[in-house]
Amino acid sequence: MSQYLMTVDAGTGSGRAVLFDLQGKQVAISQEEWSHNSEEGVPNSMNFDWTTNWTLVCRCIKQVIKDVNASPADILAVTASSMREGIVLYDANGKELWAVANVDARAGKEVKHLKASFEGIEQEFYQRSGQTFALGALPRIMWLKNNHPDLYEKTAKISMISDWVLAKLSDVIATDPSNGGTTGIFDLEQRDWLPEMATKTGIKADIFPPVLEPGVVLGNVSANAATQCGLSEQTKVVMGGGDVQLGAAGLGLVSPGDVAILGGSFWQQVVNIDCKVKPPQNMEIRVNPHVVPGQSQAEGITFFSGLVMRWFRDAFCDMEKQEAQAQGVDAYTILERKAEKVPVGSHGIMPIFSDDMKYGKWYHAAPSFVNLSIDPEVCNRASMFRSLQENACIVSAINLEKIAKFSGVEFDTIIFAAGAAKGFLWPQILADVTGKTIKIPKVIEATALGGAMAAGVGAGVYTSLSDAASKLVEWDKTYQPNMDNHAKYQTIKENWQQVYQAQLKLVDEGLTTSMWSAPGL
């Protein structure tokens, strides 16, 4: 009889269930794309539809059980990961009241109010939590208080979206440091809530649930959840965490100084540091609690890299989709084959999407391509596709340089995982841009594996996440940098930064519209 561990991952662009055996081999995955709708009349809002999305999650769980022809009782434990920053509010009976996804930016007025009413408050909170108000929970809850006071008054608990999945499964509302820390109402060193932050800003201070470390058992799957999603009431429900931090554990990043880039809907560049290291004074980089006790992670974020690729594929690449279908491969494989023939620098094309991270004043230029040519041999889908790949790597390199500067961490190897690591060209470009060795794990769905590790700790299969990482993480490929290309990319990187600043000025002058801006700017 086979036994399994399951991760439910609530990502920015999709929900999925992933099943692993006890040796860390991924045996089944079911994934469905979802979207987050805005609230009518509320600019920059991004709601999380808990009713529709729970039904989707249940379908995914049922599908992976079916795919391996398993008995539900064969699944020893289930956990959840999710996009960070997204929050769910509940009433006293544990029923959902209000929920938003990660980059919901509706609370601009509230951010401005906080900064104007409490001088230096953002810097003060940042030094404790590693977070700014950009995606924090306090301004959003304040927005709810101002705009839906009836819902605010009913609010009795807050959780993150991964915690919501676990609450649906077990009827227990709790959070973990890695995801709860992204609310900004959290202490990096103590790994616990800071309710005094809420009190200071006039927000309820009694809505914060217990904090449990990843791997702690919340309970078993409830009878109601078992009926809805097909799991067994014998299956343990185990605390999970934020997608990036669990993904880091799934890559073996469990020691200080370990470095990774997770290439998903967003790209995250993460570096493990001691939890006592203070965030940088300039607030350019984010610092989060890691899933490993005693550690934090310095983090750079590249906005929408994976989502931009999906947009480019769907908007412009019908031909490549048809070729891929005919050959039985992914459309991205066809695009990489064509982009491989494009020279370094993509004929000078500069994508203007995500800026490098400026956490204290976070906004982006209008989405665009700059320096296009009207020569179809030079400017075409292949060269534009490659330029997007290069740009994601360039922004990642800049963010890693910022982290190294404040943390003092030196490194020569980067672990690369998630969707972008599936190809053959993007990892080589990343090696060339950064000048570092790139290692690709065999299980590139690192977040799901990190979740399976946590589930395994809860089930008693492993003694700790570090123990699980030492047993389960295996390597597939290694890419060495071409240092001639690296030198070329250094110049391209410097030029791109100057062009991006010029594009930001167009936003500042009201001539173009920012791709995304933090609330309150």
BELLIN-V534136 format. One record per residue. N is the residue number from 1. RES is the residue in three letters. PHI is phi in whole degrees, -180 to 180 (* if undefined). PSI is psi in radians with two decimals (* if undefined). Layout:
{{N/RES/PHI/PSI} {N/RES/PHI/PSI}}
This chain:
{{1/MET/*/2.17} {2/SER/-81/2.61} {3/GLN/-125/2.66} {4/TYR/-139/2.85} {5/LEU/-127/2.47} {6/MET/-125/2.44} {7/THR/-118/2.27} {8/VAL/-101/2.10} {9/ASP/-114/2.03} {10/ALA/-99/1.56} {11/GLY/-88/3.13} {12/THR/-64/-0.75} {13/GLY/-105/-0.10} {14/SER/-163/2.83} {15/GLY/-114/2.60} {16/ARG/-157/2.75} {17/ALA/-120/2.34} {18/VAL/-128/2.30} {19/LEU/-114/2.35} {20/PHE/-125/2.61} {21/ASP/-84/3.13} {22/LEU/-76/-0.12} {23/GLN/-96/0.13} {24/GLY/83/0.20} {25/LYS/-85/2.23} {26/GLN/-74/2.14} {27/VAL/-111/-0.30} {28/ALA/-163/2.58} {29/ILE/-146/2.42} {30/SER/-131/2.23} {31/GLN/-138/2.42} {32/GLU/-134/2.35} {33/GLU/-72/2.54} {34/TRP/-135/2.96} {35/SER/-134/2.82} {36/HIS/-119/2.00} {37/ASN/-85/2.64} {38/SER/-80/2.75} {39/GLU/-83/2.32} {40/GLU/-56/2.21} {41/GLY/80/0.11} {42/VAL/-119/1.76} {43/PRO/-60/2.53} {44/ASN/64/0.32} {45/SER/-88/2.69} {46/MET/-148/1.62} {47/ASN/-77/2.70} {48/PHE/-110/2.07} {49/ASP/-87/1.61} {50/TRP/-69/-0.48} {51/THR/-71/-0.95} {52/THR/-63/-0.72} {53/ASN/-73/-0.53} {54/TRP/-67/-0.69} {55/THR/-60/-0.72} {56/LEU/-63/-0.80} {57/VAL/-59/-0.76} {58/CYS/-61/-0.71} {59/ARG/-61/-0.75} {60/CYS/-64/-0.73} {61/ILE/-63/-0.83} {62/LYS/-60/-0.65} {63/GLN/-68/-0.74} {64/VAL/-69/-0.59} {65/ILE/-63/-0.74} {66/LYS/-65/-0.71} {67/ASP/-63/-0.56} {68/VAL/-101/0.06} {69/ASN/53/0.79} {70/ALA/-97/2.70} {71/SER/-78/2.42} {72/PRO/-54/-0.54} {73/ALA/-69/-0.26} {74/ASP/-73/-0.27} {75/ILE/-87/1.86} {76/LEU/-68/-0.71} {77/ALA/-155/2.66} {78/VAL/-131/2.49} {79/THR/-136/-3.08} {80/ALA/-143/2.56} {81/SER/-126/2.88} {82/SER/-161/2.89} {83/MET/-50/2.42} {84/ARG/-79/3.06} {85/GLU/72/-0.56} {86/GLY/-63/2.38} {87/ILE/-128/2.70} {88/VAL/-129/2.32} {89/LEU/-109/2.51} {90/TYR/-127/2.75} {91/ASP/-88/-3.05} {92/ALA/-65/-0.34} {93/ASN/-95/0.10} {94/GLY/81/0.25} {95/LYS/-90/2.40} {96/GLU/-64/2.40} {97/LEU/-112/-0.66} {98/TRP/-165/2.45} {99/ALA/-152/2.50} {100/VAL/-132/2.64} {101/ALA/-83/-3.11} {102/ASN/-62/-0.82} {103/VAL/-101/0.45} {104/ASP/-55/2.19} {105/ALA/-128/0.64} {106/ARG/-75/-0.35} {107/ALA/-92/0.67} {108/GLY/-61/-0.78} {109/LYS/-64/-0.66} {110/GLU/-69/-0.66} {111/VAL/-63/-0.79} {112/LYS/-61/-0.69} {113/HIS/-63/-0.79} {114/LEU/-61/-0.77} {115/LYS/-68/-0.63} {116/ALA/-76/-0.57} {117/SER/-87/-0.45} {118/PHE/-130/1.61} {119/GLU/-59/2.25} {120/GLY/75/0.20} {121/ILE/-67/-0.66} {122/GLU/-66/-0.75} {123/GLN/-63/-0.72} {124/GLU/-61/-0.85} {125/PHE/-68/-0.64} {126/TYR/-62/-0.69} {127/GLN/-66/-0.42} {128/ARG/-90/-0.69} {129/SER/-106/-0.34} {130/GLY/77/0.12} {131/GLN/-119/2.59} {132/THR/-98/-3.07} {133/PHE/-79/-0.10} {134/ALA/-51/-0.87} {135/LEU/-124/0.33} {136/GLY/-74/2.85} {137/ALA/-81/-0.56} {138/LEU/-57/-0.89} {139/PRO/-61/-0.63} {140/ARG/-67/-0.76} {141/ILE/-65/-0.65} {142/MET/-63/-0.67} {143/TRP/-61/-0.76} {144/LEU/-62/-0.74} {145/LYS/-60/-0.67} {146/ASN/-79/-0.53} {147/ASN/-111/-0.46} {148/HIS/-135/1.17} {149/PRO/-59/-0.48} {150/ASP/-64/-0.75} {151/LEU/-69/-0.70} {152/TYR/-60/-0.78} {153/GLU/-65/-0.52} {154/LYS/-79/-0.26} {155/THR/-65/2.19} {156/ALA/-119/-0.37} {157/LYS/-148/2.68} {158/ILE/-126/2.54} {159/SER/-148/3.03} {160/MET/-91/3.01} {161/ILE/-70/-0.64} {162/SER/-64/-0.65} {163/ASP/-64/-0.61} {164/TRP/-62/-0.74} {165/VAL/-58/-0.81} {166/LEU/-67/-0.62} {167/ALA/-66/-0.67} {168/LYS/-63/-0.58} {169/LEU/-81/-0.60} {170/SER/-121/-0.21} {171/ASP/69/0.31} {172/VAL/-115/2.18} {173/ILE/-100/2.07} {174/ALA/-153/3.07} {175/THR/-141/2.99} {176/ASP/-120/2.85} {177/PRO/-62/-0.68} {178/SER/-65/-0.64} {179/ASN/-94/-0.80} {180/GLY/-58/-0.55} {181/GLY/-63/-0.40} {182/THR/-78/-0.07} {183/THR/-71/-0.42} {184/GLY/84/0.03} {185/ILE/-109/0.83} {186/PHE/-150/2.54} {187/ASP/-101/2.14} {188/LEU/-61/-0.79} {189/GLU/-76/-0.72} {190/GLN/-83/-0.32} {191/ARG/57/0.87} {192/ASP/-154/2.88} {193/TRP/-61/2.71} {194/LEU/-121/1.33} {195/PRO/-61/-0.38} {196/GLU/-63/-0.44} {197/MET/-63/-0.75} {198/ALA/-65/-0.78} {199/THR/-59/-0.75} {200/LYS/-63/-0.57} {201/THR/-98/0.08} {202/GLY/83/0.41} {203/ILE/-108/2.64} {204/LYS/-51/2.34} {205/ALA/-108/0.12} {206/ASP/-114/0.39} {207/ILE/-105/0.10} {208/PHE/-92/2.18} {209/PRO/-80/3.02} {210/PRO/-59/2.60} {211/VAL/-105/2.12} {212/LEU/-121/2.47} {213/GLU/-72/2.61} {214/PRO/-54/2.38} {215/GLY/101/-0.21} {216/VAL/-80/2.39} {217/VAL/-81/2.23} {218/LEU/-86/-0.56} {219/GLY/159/-2.77} {220/ASN/-107/2.87} {221/VAL/-60/2.27} {222/SER/-72/2.82} {223/ALA/-62/-0.70} {224/ASN/-65/-0.79} {225/ALA/-65/-0.66} {226/ALA/-60/-0.70} {227/THR/-66/-0.69} {228/GLN/-74/-0.70} {229/CYS/-116/-0.07} {230/GLY/88/0.06} {231/LEU/-78/2.94} {232/SER/-95/2.57} {233/GLU/-68/-0.19} {234/GLN/-83/-0.26} {235/THR/-76/2.30} {236/LYS/-77/2.49} {237/VAL/-104/2.13} {238/VAL/-121/2.45} {239/MET/-60/2.30} {240/GLY/-108/-2.27} {241/GLY/177/-2.95} {242/GLY/-66/2.56} {243/ASP/-62/-0.67} {244/VAL/-69/-0.80} {245/GLN/-70/-0.70} {246/LEU/-65/-0.64} {247/GLY/-62/-0.67} {248/ALA/-63/-0.76} {249/ALA/-62/-0.68} {250/GLY/-66/-0.28} {251/LEU/-97/0.00} {252/GLY/88/0.20} {253/LEU/-83/1.43} {254/VAL/-122/0.05} {255/SER/-122/2.62} {256/PRO/-57/2.41} {257/GLY/94/-0.18} {258/ASP/-70/2.54} {259/VAL/-133/2.44} {260/ALA/-149/2.76} {261/ILE/-124/2.19} {262/LEU/-104/2.00} {263/GLY/-100/1.30} {264/GLY/-109/-2.50} {265/SER/-56/-0.83} {266/PHE/-104/2.75} {267/TRP/-105/2.27} {268/GLN/-115/2.37} {269/GLN/-110/2.04} {270/VAL/-123/2.47} {271/VAL/-134/2.15} {272/ASN/-73/2.29} {273/ILE/-136/2.84} {274/ASP/-65/2.48} {275/CYS/-66/-0.24} {276/LYS/-87/-0.16} {277/VAL/-70/2.19} {278/LYS/-78/2.53} {279/PRO/-61/2.73} {280/PRO/-67/2.55} {281/GLN/-63/-0.53} {282/ASN/-79/-0.05} {283/MET/58/0.52} {284/GLU/-81/-0.49} {285/ILE/-119/2.54} {286/ARG/-87/2.59} {287/VAL/-130/2.24} {288/ASN/-124/2.70} {289/PRO/-64/2.44} {290/HIS/-86/2.96} {291/VAL/-77/-0.20} {292/VAL/-95/2.10} {293/PRO/-54/2.46} {294/GLY/88/-0.08} {295/GLN/-124/2.57} {296/SER/-115/3.03} {297/GLN/-130/2.13} {298/ALA/-76/2.37} {299/GLU/-138/2.25} {300/GLY/-102/2.63} {301/ILE/-129/2.29} {302/THR/-107/2.05} {303/PHE/-72/2.29} {304/PHE/63/0.32} {305/SER/-56/-0.85} {306/GLY/-69/-0.67} {307/LEU/-68/-0.61} {308/VAL/-64/-0.72} {309/MET/-62/-0.72} {310/ARG/-64/-0.74} {311/TRP/-59/-0.81} {312/PHE/-63/-0.77} {313/ARG/-59/-0.84} {314/ASP/-77/-0.51} {315/ALA/-85/-0.54} {316/PHE/-126/-0.22} {317/CYS/-116/0.76} {318/ASP/-60/-0.64} {319/MET/-63/-0.80} {320/GLU/-66/-0.59} {321/LYS/-63/-0.74} {322/GLN/-66/-0.73} {323/GLU/-62/-0.74} {324/ALA/-63/-0.74} {325/GLN/-63/-0.71} {326/ALA/-66/-0.61} {327/GLN/-93/-0.13} {328/GLY/72/0.59} {329/VAL/-128/3.08} {330/ASP/-79/2.57} {331/ALA/-61/-0.56} {332/TYR/-66/-0.54} {333/THR/-64/-0.77} {334/ILE/-62/-0.76} {335/LEU/-65/-0.68} {336/GLU/-67/-0.66} {337/ARG/-60/-0.70} {338/LYS/-74/-0.70} {339/ALA/-69/-0.45} {340/GLU/-60/-0.47} {341/LYS/-84/-0.12} {342/VAL/-86/2.37} {343/PRO/-70/2.83} {344/VAL/-52/2.31} {345/GLY/95/-0.12} {346/SER/51/0.76} {347/HIS/58/0.52} {348/GLY/86/0.03} {349/ILE/-68/2.30} {350/MET/-120/1.93} {351/PRO/-75/2.38} {352/ILE/-116/1.63} {353/PHE/-130/-1.67} {354/SER/-80/2.38} {355/ASP/-81/2.88} {356/ASP/-68/2.85} {357/MET/-75/2.23} {358/LYS/-134/1.32} {359/TYR/-59/-0.57} {360/GLY/-76/-0.37} {361/LYS/-146/1.42} {362/TRP/-103/1.86} {363/TYR/-155/2.87} {364/HIS/-124/2.77} {365/ALA/-73/3.04} {366/ALA/-69/2.41} {367/PRO/-60/2.28} {368/SER/-169/2.93} {369/PHE/-114/2.30} {370/VAL/-112/2.57} {371/ASN/72/0.67} {372/LEU/-74/2.79} {373/SER/-117/2.64} {374/ILE/-92/0.15} {375/ASP/-85/1.97} {376/PRO/-66/-0.33} {377/GLU/-75/-0.37} {378/VAL/-101/-0.80} {379/CYS/-110/1.86} {380/ASN/-153/-3.06} {381/ARG/-61/-0.67} {382/ALA/-65/-0.81} {383/SER/-71/-0.62} {384/MET/-70/-0.67} {385/PHE/-62/-0.82} {386/ARG/-63/-0.67} {387/SER/-62/-0.61} {388/LEU/-67/-0.71} {389/GLN/-62/-0.81} {390/GLU/-62/-0.71} {391/ASN/-67/-0.72} {392/ALA/-59/-0.66} {393/CYS/-71/-0.67} {394/ILE/-64/-0.81} {395/VAL/-64/-0.68} {396/SER/-61/-0.74} {397/ALA/-63/-0.72} {398/ILE/-63/-0.76} {399/ASN/-64/-0.69} {400/LEU/-66/-0.61} {401/GLU/-63/-0.67} {402/LYS/-65/-0.72} {403/ILE/-65/-0.76} {404/ALA/-61/-0.63} {405/LYS/-65/-0.76} {406/PHE/-88/-0.50} {407/SER/-91/-0.38} {408/GLY/78/0.10} {409/VAL/-76/2.26} {410/GLU/-112/2.48} {411/PHE/-153/2.72} {412/ASP/-125/0.01} {413/THR/-134/2.42} {414/ILE/-123/2.28} {415/ILE/-90/2.32} {416/PHE/-123/2.25} {417/ALA/-152/-3.11} {418/ALA/80/-2.94} {419/GLY/-55/-0.71} {420/ALA/-66/-0.38} {421/ALA/-82/-0.04} {422/LYS/-73/-0.45} {423/GLY/-81/-3.13} {424/PHE/-107/-0.40} {425/LEU/-89/-0.74} {426/TRP/-61/-0.76} {427/PRO/-61/-0.65} {428/GLN/-68/-0.70} {429/ILE/-61/-0.72} {430/LEU/-62/-0.73} {431/ALA/-62/-0.77} {432/ASP/-67/-0.72} {433/VAL/-67/-0.80} {434/THR/-84/-0.40} {435/GLY/74/0.31} {436/LYS/-115/2.77} {437/THR/-71/2.35} {438/ILE/-111/2.22} {439/LYS/-113/2.32} {440/ILE/-111/2.17} {441/PRO/-76/2.77} {442/LYS/-65/-0.70} {443/VAL/-95/1.79} {444/ILE/-84/-0.24} {445/GLU/-83/1.24} {446/ALA/-67/-0.63} {447/THR/-60/-0.79} {448/ALA/-65/-0.69} {449/LEU/-66/-0.73} {450/GLY/-59/-0.68} {451/GLY/-64/-0.74} {452/ALA/-62/-0.61} {453/MET/-61/-0.82} {454/ALA/-62/-0.75} {455/ALA/-61/-0.68} {456/GLY/-67/-0.61} {457/VAL/-63/-0.80} {458/GLY/-63/-0.57} {459/ALA/-84/-0.08} {460/GLY/84/0.17} {461/VAL/-74/-0.65} {462/TYR/-126/2.68} {463/THR/-82/-0.44} {464/SER/-163/2.96} {465/LEU/-63/-0.65} {466/SER/-64/-0.70} {467/ASP/-63/-0.77} {468/ALA/-63/-0.76} {469/ALA/-60/-0.73} {470/SER/-65/-0.46} {471/LYS/-93/-0.50} {472/LEU/-107/-0.49} {473/VAL/-78/2.15} {474/GLU/-128/2.72} {475/TRP/-108/2.50} {476/ASP/-106/-0.95} {477/LYS/-139/2.72} {478/THR/-132/2.37} {479/TYR/-118/2.23} {480/GLN/-99/2.50} {481/PRO/-73/2.50} {482/ASN/-87/1.90} {483/MET/-72/-0.38} {484/ASP/-67/-0.77} {485/ASN/-63/-0.67} {486/HIS/-58/-0.75} {487/ALA/-63/-0.68} {488/LYS/-65/-0.71} {489/TYR/-69/-0.48} {490/GLN/-60/-0.76} {491/THR/-67/-0.75} {492/ILE/-60/-0.71} {493/LYS/-62/-0.80} {494/GLU/-64/-0.73} {495/ASN/-65/-0.75} {496/TRP/-60/-0.72} {497/GLN/-61/-0.68} {498/GLN/-69/-0.72} {499/VAL/-64/-0.70} {500/TYR/-64/-0.71} {501/GLN/-61/-0.65} {502/ALA/-65/-0.65} {503/GLN/-68/-0.60} {504/LEU/-64/-0.61} {505/LYS/-63/-0.57} {506/LEU/-65/-0.64} {507/VAL/-67/-0.79} {508/ASP/-59/-0.59} {509/GLU/-88/0.04} {510/GLY/76/0.29} {511/LEU/-90/-0.45} {512/THR/-133/2.95} {513/THR/-110/2.23} {514/SER/-60/2.44} {515/MET/-60/-0.72} {516/TRP/-161/2.47} {517/SER/-137/2.56} {518/ALA/-67/2.59} {519/PRO/-57/2.44} {520/GLY/92/-0.06} {521/LEU/-87/*}}
